[in-house]
């Protein structure tokens, strides 16, 4: 009886252990099945029909892309033509000045006018010129935001100076090239910063020897001060602590929710954000990439079901259409094939064509899915 009881007890222990192990495996399998991948990039589905085009769709894939960078183009003017399903053509052109403020719309006589907004002018200008600061491109939109931020920044600085007389603003507006330099040196975790839009600043506290202090304790008052002024403190960042940093918005996703036009600046760097997410997931530290994940999710929300051009495959160039547009623009509007850039969005052939002095390329249209 005793031996039978011991055998039964051991059998029950093994059974319980086996059930527990099986249950853990089920939980693990379930977690994999329901893993959140909403941050991953959408696909340009060329089986979907595009019935409306905007300048953004024509320009965004070429902004900061090898397609144009490798050609080392210095376009005189940028011409854009939209063709509807019936073959009707509208066109416009932008003179590529030295600065965004210098660029201007050129009156087209060969085709009916294609009216574009100042944001669309910014997209076109960005294909051939990059300002020192992204803020310069978006000042019309962010000017008041910057004034608000600077007022709050100076208030925080004034209060901090009562405790640390040596505190100074050491970084404010920042160029894209400087931001990427910091990224390469692992001094930041993002290729696009609030600094680029004039909505962030870095404070530094110096010791008696004139050396900058990195002691988080000294910057701790910024926690409550930024909260009081409706700012965000870099000392609370999860993935990359930045003790002297303050900014107007919580993160890039929050900025995009208010100003979706700025997706134009974030989208070219999506591969970098994707790499960071995959690295954190591989290390089991996905929670440290929360802001990046939120940003990628917001980019997807903005792109979902919108027109795209598939850069992974080329279409046959609509040569008859291209020749017609080039000839008419050259005859009536001074278009020069050797000096100008031409973008054609054609709904009848569902293509976008990029015509430069060095190449003619057509890409199929689709919808982000």
C-alpha positions in Angstrom: 0.0 0.0 0.0 2.8 2.4 1.0 4.7 1.7 -2.3 1.4 2.1 -4.3 0.8 5.5 -2.5 4.3 6.7 -3.3 4.0 5.7 -6.9 0.6 7.5 -7.2 2.0 10.7 -5.5 5.0 10.7 -7.9 2.8 10.1 -10.9 0.6 13.1 -9.9 3.7 15.3 -9.5 4.9 14.3 -13.0 1.4 14.9 -14.4 1.1 18.4 -12.8 4.6 19.3 -14.0 3.8 18.1 -17.5 0.5 20.1 -17.6 2.2 23.2 -16.3 4.9 22.9 -19.0 2.3 22.3 -21.6 0.3 25.3 -20.4 3.5 27.5 -20.6 4.1 26.4 -24.1 0.5 27.3 -25.0 0.9 30.7 -23.5 4.1 31.2 -25.4 2.5 30.1 -28.6 -0.5 32.4 -28.0 1.8 35.4 -27.4 3.5 34.7 -30.7 0.2 34.4 -32.5 -1.0 37.8 -31.1 2.3 39.6 -31.3 1.8 43.2 -32.3 3.4 44.0 -35.6 1.4 47.1 -36.4 4.6 49.1 -36.6 6.0 47.1 -39.5 5.9 48.8 -42.9 2.9 48.6 -45.2 3.1 47.2 -48.7 2.6 49.2 -51.9 -0.2 47.0 -53.4 -0.1 47.7 -57.2 -3.2 45.5 -57.7 -5.2 48.4 -56.2 -6.4 51.1 -58.5 -5.4 54.8 -57.8 -8.0 57.3 -58.8 -6.5 60.5 -57.4 -2.9 61.8 -57.2 -1.2 64.5 -55.2 2.3 66.1 -55.4 3.3 64.2 -52.2 2.9 60.8 -53.9 5.1 61.9 -56.8 7.9 63.5 -54.6 8.2 61.6 -51.4 9.9 58.4 -52.7 12.6 60.5 -54.4 13.3 62.8 -51.4 16.8 62.0 -50.0 16.7 58.9 -52.2 19.6 57.4 -54.2 17.6 57.8 -57.4 18.3 61.5 -57.4 21.3 61.7 -55.2 23.4 59.5 -57.4 22.6 61.7 -60.4 24.0 64.8 -58.7 21.3 66.9 -60.3 21.1 70.7 -60.0 17.8 71.3 -61.6 16.9 74.7 -62.9 13.2 74.2 -62.7 10.9 71.4 -61.6 7.9 70.6 -63.8 4.9 68.5 -62.7 2.1 67.1 -64.9 -1.0 65.2 -63.8 -2.9 63.1 -66.4 -6.4 61.9 -65.6 -8.0 58.7 -66.9 -9.3 60.6 -70.0 -5.9 61.9 -70.9 -6.5 65.5 -69.7 -3.3 67.1 -68.6 -2.7 69.8 -65.9 0.8 71.1 -65.2 2.8 73.5 -63.0 6.4 74.3 -62.5 8.6 75.6 -59.6 11.7 77.6 -60.0 14.5 76.0 -57.9 15.9 79.0 -56.0 18.8 79.0 -53.6 16.4 79.0 -50.7 12.8 77.9 -50.2 11.8 81.5 -49.9 13.4 82.2 -53.3 11.6 79.5 -55.2 8.4 80.5 -57.0 5.7 79.1 -59.2 6.2 79.5 -62.9 3.1 80.2 -64.9 2.4 77.4 -67.4 0.7 78.3 -70.7 0.9 75.0 -72.5 -1.5 73.2 -70.2 -4.3 74.1 -67.7 -2.8 75.1 -64.3 -2.3 72.5 -61.6 -2.9 74.4 -58.4 -0.6 73.4 -55.5 -0.3 74.4 -51.9 2.7 75.9 -50.2 3.3 72.5 -48.6 3.4 70.9 -52.0 5.8 73.6 -53.2 8.0 72.6 -50.2 7.9 68.9 -51.3 9.0 69.8 -54.9 11.7 72.2 -53.7 13.1 69.5 -51.4 13.9 67.3 -54.4 16.8 69.6 -55.3 17.6 71.7 -52.3 17.9 71.0 -48.6 17.7 73.9 -46.1 20.2 74.3 -43.2 17.4 73.5 -40.8 14.1 71.6 -41.4 12.4 74.3 -39.5 13.1 76.7 -42.3 11.0 74.6 -44.7 8.1 74.4 -42.2 8.2 77.8 -40.6 4.8 78.8 -42.0 3.4 75.9 -40.0 5.6 75.8 -37.0 6.4 79.5 -36.4 3.9 80.0 -33.6 4.9 76.6 -32.0 8.5 77.7 -31.9 7.6 81.0 -30.3 5.6 79.1 -27.7 8.5 76.7 -27.0 11.1 79.5 -26.7 9.0 81.3 -24.2 8.6 78.1 -22.1 12.3 77.3 -22.5 13.4 80.7 -21.3 11.1 80.5 -18.3 12.5 77.1 -17.3 16.1 78.4 -17.8 15.3 81.5 -15.6 14.1 79.3 -12.7 17.0 76.8 -13.1 19.5 79.7 -12.9 18.4 80.5 -9.4 19.9 77.1 -8.4 22.7 76.8 -11.0 24.1 80.1 -12.3 26.3 78.3 -14.7 23.5 76.6 -16.7 23.3 77.5 -20.4 21.4 76.6 -23.5 24.0 74.7 -25.6 21.8 73.4 -28.4 18.7 74.7 -30.0 18.0 74.5 -33.8 19.9 71.6 -35.4 20.6 70.7 -39.0 19.8 67.3 -40.4 23.5 66.6 -41.1 24.4 67.4 -37.5 21.6 65.1 -36.3 22.8 62.2 -38.4 26.4 62.9 -37.1 25.1 62.5 -33.6 23.3 59.3 -34.6 26.5 57.9 -36.0 28.3 58.7 -32.8 25.5 57.0 -30.7 24.7 60.4 -29.1 21.1 60.1 -30.2 18.7 57.3 -31.0 16.7 59.1 -33.8 17.6 60.4 -37.2 14.9 63.2 -36.9 14.8 65.2 -33.7 12.6 67.9 -32.3 15.7 70.0 -32.6 15.4 69.9 -36.3 12.0 71.6 -36.1 13.1 74.2 -33.5 11.0 72.6 -30.8 13.8 71.3 -28.5 16.7 72.6 -26.5 19.6 71.2 -24.5 20.8 72.7 -21.2 24.2 72.2 -19.7 25.3 72.8 -16.1 29.0 73.6 -15.7 31.2 73.0 -12.6 33.8 75.4 -11.2 36.4 74.1 -13.6 34.2 75.0 -16.5 33.4 71.4 -17.4 30.0 70.3 -18.4 28.3 68.0 -15.8 26.4 64.9 -16.9 25.2 64.1 -13.3 21.5 63.3 -13.6 20.9 64.6 -10.1 21.7 68.2 -11.1 19.2 68.1 -13.9 16.5 66.4 -11.8 14.5 69.7 -11.2 13.8 69.8 -14.9 11.4 66.9 -14.3 8.8 68.9 -12.4 9.6 72.2 -14.3 8.9 70.7 -17.7 5.7 69.1 -16.4 4.6 72.5 -15.0 5.2 74.2 -18.4 3.7 71.4 -20.5 7.1 70.2 -21.9 8.8 66.9 -22.0 12.1 66.2 -20.2 14.7 63.9 -21.8 15.6 62.5 -18.4 12.3 60.5 -18.6 13.1 59.0 -22.0 12.9 55.2 -21.7 15.4 54.1 -24.4 17.9 57.0 -24.4 18.3 59.2 -21.3 19.1 62.8 -22.2 19.3 64.7 -18.9 19.7 68.2 -20.3 17.1 67.9 -23.0 13.6 69.5 -23.1 11.1 69.5 -25.9 7.6 70.7 -26.7 6.0 67.4 -27.7 6.2 64.0 -26.1 7.6 62.3 -29.2 7.5 62.3 -33.0 4.1 60.4 -33.1 2.5 63.2 -31.1 4.0 65.8 -33.4 2.7 63.9 -36.5 -0.8 63.6 -35.1 -1.0 67.4 -35.1 1.1 68.1 -38.2 0.8 65.0 -40.6 2.6 67.0 -43.3 5.8 66.3 -41.4 5.6 62.6 -42.4 7.6 63.8 -45.4 10.6 64.3 -43.2 10.3 61.1 -41.2 9.4 58.6 -44.0 12.9 58.6 -45.7 14.4 57.3 -42.4 12.0 54.5 -41.9 14.7 51.8 -42.5 16.7 53.2 -39.6 13.6 53.1 -37.3 12.8 49.6 -38.5 16.4 48.4 -37.8 16.2 49.9 -34.3 12.9 48.2 -33.6 14.1 44.8 -34.8 17.3 45.2 -32.7 15.3 45.9 -29.5 12.9 43.1 -30.2 15.9 40.7 -30.8 17.4 41.8 -27.5 14.0 41.4 -25.7 13.9 45.1 -24.9 11.0 46.2 -27.1 9.7 48.4 -24.2 12.8 50.6 -24.7 11.7 51.4 -28.2 8.2 52.5 -27.3 8.5 56.0 -28.9 9.9 54.5 -32.1 7.1 51.9 -32.2 4.5 54.6 -31.7 6.1 56.8 -34.4 6.0 53.9 -37.0 2.4 53.1 -36.1 1.5 56.7 -36.7 3.3 56.7 -40.1 1.2 53.7 -41.0 -2.0 55.3 -40.0 -1.2 58.3 -42.2 -0.2 56.1 -45.2 -2.9 53.5 -44.9 -5.0 53.3 -48.2 -3.1 56.3 -49.6 -1.5 56.2 -53.1 2.1 55.0 -53.4 4.6 54.2 -56.1 6.3 50.9 -56.0 10.0 51.6 -56.2 10.9 47.8 -56.2 9.7 47.4 -59.8 9.7 49.5 -62.9 6.9 49.9 -65.4 7.1 50.6 -69.1 7.6 54.3 -69.7 4.5 55.9 -71.4 6.8 57.3 -74.1 4.0 58.8 -76.3 2.7 60.8 -73.3 6.1 61.8 -72.1 7.1 63.1 -75.6 3.8 65.0 -75.9 4.3 66.7 -72.5 8.0 67.5 -73.1 7.4 68.9 -76.6 4.5 71.2 -75.4 6.4 72.4 -72.3 9.5 73.1 -74.4 7.5 75.0 -77.0 5.4 77.1 -74.7 7.1 77.2 -71.3 10.9 77.0 -71.8 11.3 73.5 -70.5 14.9 72.2 -71.0 15.6 68.5 -70.9 19.2 69.0 -70.0 18.5 71.3 -67.1 15.1 70.6 -65.7 13.3 67.8 -63.8 10.0 66.5 -64.9 7.5 64.4 -62.9 4.5 62.9 -64.5 1.6 61.2 -62.7 -0.5 59.3 -65.1 -3.8 57.7 -63.9 -4.5 56.1 -67.3 -1.3 54.0 -67.2 -1.2 54.0 -63.4 2.4 55.2 -63.4 4.7 57.9 -62.1 7.5 58.9 -64.4 10.7 60.7 -63.4 12.4 62.4 -66.3 15.9 63.9 -65.9 18.8 64.7 -68.2 20.4 61.4 -67.0 17.4 59.0 -66.9 13.8 58.2 -67.6 12.1 55.9 -65.1 8.5 54.8 -64.6 7.2 53.2 -61.4 3.7 51.5 -61.0 1.1 53.1 -58.7 -0.7 51.3 -55.9 -2.2 51.8 -52.5 -0.5 51.3 -49.1 -2.0 48.1 -47.5 
